[in-house]
Structures are given as C-alpha cells and as structure tokens.
Amino acid sequence: MNGKEIVQIVEEILSKKRISKQQFYEEAGVSSATFSQWRTGLYSPSAAKMKQIEDVLGISFVDYEKAKDTEAEDILESIRSRPDLKVLLRSAKDVPPSSVYSLVAQLELEKERNKQ
C-alpha cells in the first residue's frame, strides 16, 4: 500500500469518525508536512508508523481494504441486476471496485445531505 492509498483511507476514516486532522496528527505523531508528502506519493509511511496509525484509528489497513473490496463487489452485483443501472457499468467497465465504492459513498453522503 502506498502513501496515497494510506492517506485516502485515513481521510475517509477521519471523516466517518468526525476526527479532525489536527487531532489525528497529534495522536499518530505525524506532521501535516509528512501527511502531505504521503498524499503526493513522495513518501510512504514506515511499517511502524502504519501500525501506530492503525492503533489511533482502531483499524487494520489489510482488513479495511478487504471489507471495502467485498462491499464494492456487492454494490457492483446489485447494479448488474438492475437494468436501469447497467449503463453505469458500461460507462465504467474499467473502473476498479474501490472507485465504485467511493462513488457510492459520495452518493450516499449526498442523499443524507438532501434529507436535512
């Protein structure tokens, strides 16, 4: 897993748990500059730092990715079963499941915003 992927997962979890980046930086012992370097792909966190991040966030990166891919596959299967949504698959046939998951997460967030 590279730095960009780590940052994407961290930001997703911070958003879900409503934890500020500043709080994360302090608890994980990461500077905003280091986090930015991970985001650009310049560097990736060490194994020790990844373990520290997992402890702070209460996750396992490996388990998180597996769960995300499984959920994305479930979403894809439900799309395949609906003729009205098959156009999405034709439009995004080369898109990885994790990207589909991200899109669905954004759609769900938008749905929640519209309820308010």
Secondary structure, DSSP 8 states (H G I E B T S, - for coil): --HHHHHHHHHHHHHHHT--HHHHHHHHT--HHHHHHHHHTS----HHHHHHHHHHHT--HHHHHHHHHHHHHHHHHHHHT-GGGHHHHHHTTTS-HHHHHHHHHHHHHHHHHHH-
